[in-house]
């Protein structure tokens, strides 16, 4: 199933990149995309990217989990079937029905439609199908972990009491904390969709503030947990590229990931700073949580990677380079996110392209680098054929140069207050148009790198089906 998920993800990813390029080309005046089509592209691009790399992260963790315990295969299969169904419904709702409320589909936008009437319920059904599939998969993986480790051991609480037995790998600790977080935010998503359906059927009228809170605890938290899935794999695989012993769980690892699990649940409050009816206490919690969220997991992970790499005889190949430079992308994107989450900055930056700058950085150049590193490792493992030096250098150079060039255009745009979510920039913002044109060039380089990567990885993953 890991090879199936890999093929699916690597097919969807370039298509979703192309949608992003079309949107930036439209903003740059290179092509003309009708406004309704632009925002349907934006909806599919955002949800598609999040979903694609969430399932790749789940698949990689499910594969590595088999080293320690077995999770029920049925969860993986059900998730794949429902993901395919959900994606097909989502494509129909956005491409044919022109649903265009954005990946965040903030209430009450889905009910103020400029698209086909049937597109809204179909969109909600597609999200529900995806959510059910991922919830089943999450529960099945937790069942696999709890078969071997009681919850307190899986979260390494005994390390906090100074005990080191039984030994629990860092991979299990990170994965358990992440899966519990995913379970909670998927339940929030179920609640959100239930309320949407209730209003669509005329049974009730929803509270806008409640709906916005549920939307962000679902979407924002899920995107954070998606990154942590990739980090869990990094903990397991990065030491394979050096000559030192594999990482072991210590008290500070247990403390950092238990703290991260709790803190990240409240970080989404920074998206509601401008909602003045939100209780003031929540705004303080959001500010504090946004400052604290990156510290435990990111600082411990970054320090561990740097300490492991320093004066170590590393085997530098495409996978290890993607891991190392992915940590850089994660760190820079995280710092940019904290700057935006600071209230005094948020009023200036949050409706500018600084926001897509930071989340494209830690996704495009962080989380996706981590997941591509796993794909390299997996493809080489099942095929016994390493990526050639020439292929590795070409792919890495295209991804690094194209990716950083692309996000730099977002950062520059945000610095000069170029607004986000605009399909076209007004004449008094010519810089936005110029930077969008430059972004297209860099994005095409990144896309070329992914296409070359796809052919290299797919040829090797194909051997998994013959075994």
C-alpha positions in Angstrom: 0.0 0.0 0.0 2.9 2.4 0.6 3.9 2.3 -3.1 0.2 2.9 -4.1 0.0 5.9 -1.8 3.4 7.1 -3.2 2.3 6.8 -6.8 -1.0 8.6 -6.0 0.7 11.5 -4.2 3.4 11.9 -6.9 0.7 12.1 -9.6 -1.5 14.6 -7.8 1.4 16.9 -6.6 2.5 18.2 -10.1 -1.2 18.8 -11.1 -1.7 20.8 -7.9 1.5 22.8 -8.5 0.3 23.6 -12.0 -2.9 25.0 -10.5 -0.7 27.3 -8.3 1.3 28.3 -11.3 -1.8 29.2 -13.3 -3.0 31.4 -10.4 0.3 33.2 -10.1 0.5 33.6 -13.9 -3.0 35.2 -13.8 -1.9 37.6 -11.0 1.2 38.4 -13.1 -0.9 39.3 -16.1 0.7 36.4 -18.2 -2.6 34.6 -18.8 -6.3 35.4 -18.0 -8.2 33.1 -15.7 -11.9 34.1 -15.0 -12.4 35.1 -11.3 -14.8 32.2 -10.6 -12.4 29.7 -12.0 -9.4 31.3 -10.2 -11.1 30.9 -6.8 -12.2 27.3 -7.6 -8.5 26.6 -8.4 -7.5 28.2 -5.1 -9.9 25.9 -3.3 -8.8 22.8 -4.9 -5.1 23.7 -4.7 -5.2 24.4 -1.0 -7.3 21.4 0.0 -5.5 19.1 -2.5 -2.0 20.0 -1.2 -3.0 19.5 2.4 -4.7 16.2 1.7 -2.0 14.9 -0.6 0.8 15.4 1.9 -1.3 14.4 4.9 -1.9 10.9 3.4 1.7 10.6 2.2 2.8 11.4 5.8 0.3 8.8 7.2 1.5 6.2 4.7 5.1 6.6 5.6 4.4 6.4 9.3 2.2 3.3 8.8 5.0 1.6 6.9 7.7 2.4 9.5 5.3 1.5 12.3 5.5 -2.2 11.2 9.1 -2.3 12.6 7.6 -2.1 16.1 4.0 -3.3 15.9 1.4 -4.0 13.3 -1.7 -1.8 12.7 -4.8 -3.3 11.1 -4.3 -3.2 7.3 -8.0 -2.6 6.8 -7.6 1.0 8.1 -5.1 1.7 5.4 -7.2 0.2 2.7 -10.5 1.9 3.8 -8.6 5.2 4.0 -7.3 4.8 0.4 -10.8 3.9 -1.0 -12.5 6.8 0.8 -9.6 9.2 -0.2 -10.0 8.4 -3.9 -13.8 8.8 -3.6 -13.4 12.1 -1.7 -10.9 13.5 -4.2 -13.1 12.7 -7.1 -16.1 14.4 -5.4 -13.9 17.4 -4.6 -12.7 17.7 -8.2 -16.3 17.6 -9.5 -17.4 20.2 -6.9 -14.6 22.6 -7.8 -13.9 22.0 -11.5 -17.4 21.4 -12.7 -19.5 23.0 -10.0 -17.0 25.8 -9.6 -17.2 25.7 -5.8 -14.9 28.6 -4.7 -15.2 29.3 -1.0 -11.5 28.6 -0.5 -9.8 25.7 1.3 -10.8 27.2 4.6 -14.5 27.4 3.5 -15.2 29.8 6.3 -18.8 30.1 7.4 -21.1 31.4 5.9 -19.3 31.6 2.6 -20.5 28.2 1.3 -24.1 29.4 1.5 -23.4 32.7 -0.4 -22.7 30.9 -3.6 -21.8 32.2 -7.0 -21.4 28.6 -8.2 -23.7 25.7 -9.0 -26.3 25.1 -6.3 -25.3 21.4 -6.0 -21.6 22.2 -5.5 -21.9 23.2 -1.9 -23.5 19.9 -0.6 -21.1 17.9 -2.8 -18.1 19.8 -1.5 -19.2 19.1 2.1 -19.8 15.4 1.3 -16.3 15.2 -0.2 -14.7 16.6 3.0 -16.8 14.3 5.1 -15.8 11.2 3.1 -12.1 12.2 3.4 -12.5 12.9 7.1 -14.1 9.5 7.8 -11.4 7.7 5.9 -8.6 9.5 7.7 -10.3 9.0 11.1 -10.5 5.2 10.5 -6.8 5.2 9.5 -5.8 7.2 12.6 -7.7 4.9 14.9 -6.2 1.8 13.3 -2.7 3.1 13.7 -3.4 4.0 17.4 -4.7 0.5 17.9 -1.5 -0.9 16.5 0.6 1.3 18.9 -1.6 0.5 21.9 -1.3 -3.2 21.3 2.3 -3.0 22.2 2.6 0.1 24.4 0.1 1.4 27.0 -0.7 5.0 26.3 1.5 6.3 29.2 4.4 4.4 27.7 3.7 5.4 24.1 3.8 9.0 25.3 7.0 8.3 27.3 5.6 9.6 30.6 7.9 7.2 32.5 10.9 9.1 31.1 9.6 12.2 32.8 9.8 10.3 36.1 13.4 9.4 35.5 12.8 5.9 34.3 14.2 4.5 31.0 12.5 1.1 30.9 10.7 0.0 28.9 12.6 1.7 26.1 10.3 3.5 23.7 11.7 4.8 20.3 11.3 8.6 19.7 9.4 7.6 16.5 6.6 6.0 18.6 6.5 9.0 21.0 6.2 11.6 18.2 3.7 9.5 16.2 1.5 8.8 19.2 1.2 12.4 20.2 0.6 13.4 16.6 -2.1 10.8 16.0 -4.0 11.8 19.1 -3.9 15.4 17.9 -5.2 14.3 14.5 -8.0 12.4 16.1 -9.1 15.4 18.1 -9.1 17.8 15.1 -10.9 15.3 12.9 -13.6 15.1 15.5 -13.8 18.9 15.4 -14.2 18.5 11.6 -17.0 16.0 12.0 -18.8 18.5 14.3 -18.2 21.3 11.9 -19.6 19.4 8.9 -22.6 18.2 11.0 -23.5 21.8 11.7 -23.1 22.8 8.1 -25.4 20.0 6.9 -27.9 21.0 9.6 -28.1 24.5 8.3 -28.1 23.4 4.6 -31.1 21.2 5.4 -32.9 24.0 7.1 -32.8 22.5 10.6 -30.9 25.2 12.3 -28.9 28.5 12.1 -25.3 28.3 13.2 -23.3 30.7 15.3 -20.6 32.3 13.1 -18.0 32.5 15.9 -18.4 28.8 16.8 -18.1 27.8 13.2 -14.9 29.8 12.7 -13.3 28.3 15.8 -14.3 24.8 14.7 -13.0 25.5 11.1 -9.5 26.5 12.4 -9.2 23.8 15.1 -9.9 21.4 12.3 -7.9 22.8 9.4 -5.1 24.7 11.1 -4.4 21.9 13.6 -4.5 19.2 10.9 -1.9 21.1 8.8 0.3 21.3 11.9 -0.1 17.6 12.7 0.7 16.9 9.0 4.1 18.5 9.5 4.7 16.4 12.7 3.9 13.2 10.8 6.9 14.0 8.5 9.0 14.9 11.6 8.3 11.5 13.1 9.7 9.8 10.1 12.8 12.1 10.2 13.4 10.9 13.8 13.4 7.3 12.5 15.4 7.7 9.3 17.8 10.5 9.6 20.3 8.6 11.9 20.6 5.9 9.1 22.7 8.4 7.1 25.4 8.8 9.8 27.7 6.5 11.7 26.6 7.3 15.2 24.0 5.4 17.2 20.3 5.9 16.5 18.5 8.5 18.6 16.9 7.3 21.8 14.1 8.9 23.8 15.2 11.1 26.7 13.2 13.1 29.2 13.5 16.3 27.1 12.1 14.5 24.0 9.2 13.2 26.0 8.6 16.6 27.5 8.8 18.5 24.2 6.4 16.3 22.3 3.8 16.1 25.1 4.0 19.8 25.4 3.7 20.3 21.7 0.6 18.0 21.6 -1.1 20.3 24.2 0.1 23.7 22.9 -0.7 23.2 19.2 -4.3 22.7 20.1 -4.6 26.3 21.1 -2.3 28.0 18.5 -5.1 28.4 16.0 -6.5 31.2 18.1 -4.1 33.6 16.4 -6.4 33.4 13.3 -9.2 35.1 15.3 -7.4 38.1 16.6 -9.6 40.4 14.5 -12.8 38.7 15.6 -13.5 41.1 18.5 -16.4 39.0 19.9 -13.9 36.2 20.6 -13.4 36.1 24.4 -10.4 38.2 25.3 -8.8 35.4 27.3 -8.7 33.3 24.2 -6.7 36.0 22.5 -4.1 35.9 25.2 -4.0 32.1 25.0 -3.6 32.3 21.2 -0.7 34.7 21.6 1.1 32.7 24.2 0.4 29.3 22.4 1.7 30.8 19.1 5.0 31.8 20.8 5.4 28.5 22.6 4.2 26.0 19.9 7.4 26.1 17.8 9.7 25.8 20.8 9.4 22.2 22.2 9.3 20.2 19.0 11.2 22.5 16.6 14.0 23.4 19.0 14.6 19.9 20.2 14.4 18.5 16.6 16.6 21.2 15.1 19.2 20.9 17.9 19.2 17.1 17.5 19.7 17.2 13.8 22.5 19.7 14.0 24.2 17.8 16.9 23.9 14.5 15.0 25.3 16.0 11.8 28.2 17.9 13.4 31.5 16.1 12.8 29.7 13.0 11.8 30.6 11.0 8.7 27.3 11.6 7.0 26.2 9.7 3.9 25.1 12.7 1.8 22.6 11.6 -0.8 19.3 13.0 -2.0 17.3 11.7 1.0 19.7 13.1 3.6 20.1 16.4 1.8 16.3 16.8 1.7 16.0 16.0 5.4 18.8 18.5 6.4 17.6 21.4 4.2 14.0 20.5 5.1 14.8 21.4 8.7 16.1 24.8 7.4 12.8 25.4 5.6 10.8 24.4 8.6 12.8 26.7 10.9 12.6 29.8 8.6 8.9 29.2 7.9 8.3 28.8 11.6 10.0 32.0 12.5 8.0 33.8 9.8 4.8 32.3 11.2 5.6 33.5 14.7 6.2 37.0 13.4 2.8 37.0 11.8 1.2 35.5 14.9 2.4 38.4 17.1 -0.6 40.7 17.5 1.1 44.0 16.7 2.5 42.5 13.5 -0.7 40.5 12.7 -2.7 43.7 12.0 -0.2 44.6 9.3 0.8 41.3 7.8 -2.1 38.9 8.1 -4.0 40.0 5.0 -0.9 40.2 2.9 1.1 37.6 1.1 3.3 37.2 4.1 0.9 34.5 5.1 1.2 32.3 2.0 5.0 33.0 2.3 5.3 31.4 5.7 3.1 28.4 5.1 4.6 27.7 1.6 8.1 27.8 3.3 7.5 25.2 5.9 5.4 23.1 3.6 7.1 23.4 0.2 10.6 23.5 1.7 10.1 21.7 5.0 7.4 19.1 5.3 7.4 18.2 1.6 11.2 17.9 1.6 10.8 15.5 4.6 8.2 13.4 2.7 10.2 13.3 -0.5 13.2 12.1 1.5 11.1 9.2 2.7 10.0 8.4 -0.9 13.7 8.3 -1.9 14.6 6.1 1.0 11.6 3.8 0.3 12.2 3.7 -3.5 15.8 2.7 -3.0 14.9 0.2 -0.3 12.3 -1.7 -2.4 14.3 -1.5 -5.6 17.9 -1.9 -4.4 18.8 0.8 -6.9 20.1 4.1 -5.5 19.4 7.4 -7.2 22.3 8.4 -9.4 24.5 11.3 -8.4 23.5 13.2 -11.5 19.8 12.7 -10.9 20.1 13.6 -7.3 22.0 16.8 -8.0 19.6 17.9 -10.7 16.5 17.3 -8.6 18.0 18.9 -5.5 19.2 22.0 -7.3 15.8 22.5 -9.0 13.8 22.0 -5.8 16.1 24.2 -3.7 16.6 27.1 -6.2 13.0 27.0 -7.5 11.4 26.6 -4.1 13.3 29.4 -2.4 12.9 31.7 -5.3 9.2 31.1 -5.3 8.6 31.8 -1.6 10.9 34.8 -1.7 8.4 36.5 -4.1 5.7 35.9 -1.5 7.9 37.4 1.3 8.7 40.5 -0.8 5.1 40.9 -1.7 4.1 40.7 2.0 6.8 43.2 3.0 5.3 45.7 0.6 1.7 44.9 1.7 0.6 43.2 -1.5 -2.8 41.6 -0.5 -3.5 37.9 -0.6 -6.6 36.2 -2.0 -6.7 38.7 -4.9 -7.0 37.2 -8.3 -5.8 40.4 -10.0 -3.9 43.4 -8.5 -5.2 46.9 -9.1 -3.1 49.3 -11.2 -1.7 51.0 -8.1 0.1 47.8 -7.0 2.3 47.1 -10.0 4.9 45.4 -7.8 2.5 42.6 -7.0 2.1 41.9 -10.7 5.9 41.9 -11.3 6.7 39.6 -8.4 3.9 37.2 -9.5 5.6 36.9 -12.9 8.9 36.2 -11.3 7.3 33.6 -9.0 6.0 31.7 -12.1 9.5 31.2 -13.3 10.7 29.8 -10.0 7.6 27.6 -9.7 8.3 26.1 -13.1 11.8 25.2 -12.0 10.4 23.5 -8.9 7.8 21.7 -11.0 10.5 20.5 -13.3 12.4 19.1 -10.4 9.3 17.2 -9.2 8.7 15.8 -12.6 12.3 14.5 -12.8 11.9 13.2 -9.3 8.7 11.4 -10.2 10.2 9.4 -13.0 13.2 8.4 -10.9 11.1 7.4 -7.9 8.3 5.7 -9.9 10.7 3.4 -11.7 12.1 2.2 -8.4 8.7 2.0 -6.6 7.4 -0.2 -9.4 9.5 -3.0 -8.1 7.4 -3.1 -4.9 4.5 -4.5 -6.9 6.6 -7.5 -8.1 7.5 -8.6 -4.6 
